[in-house]
């Protein structure tokens, strides 16, 4: 099974590339116990992409691709990803973690069917909700 992603953040008519995936060094992939993960660089037809191969074997669990990336959010923002994948439907989670590492906001798409061809996916500010953490400011 694999999932590949390329992405940027957008503000109104301004698009800012957050990662061109030319260098995967800042990225880390991991999985829960007994889940095998591997990361490699791929191409999405428009540039670089991160490809994460994962194998759940006979267990339930998770596979994660993550990196630190300091962001300043405009009043209204949007994340634009191009992704594709192979495998059965699974939960797709896009998470944003604050500098403390304790507070998480997310977009959660259960039973997500990964497109076999590259497809643009947009997560607008209104799609991002507070998931967990001790902060009182959940915006």
Secondary structure, 3 states (H helix, E strand, C coil): CEEEEEEEEEECCEEEEEECCCCCCCCEEEECCCCEEEEEEEECCCCEEEEEEEECCCCCCCEEEECCCCCCCCCCCEEEEEEEEECCCEEEEEEEECCCCCCEEEEEEEEECCCCCCEEEEEEHHHCEEEECCCCCCC
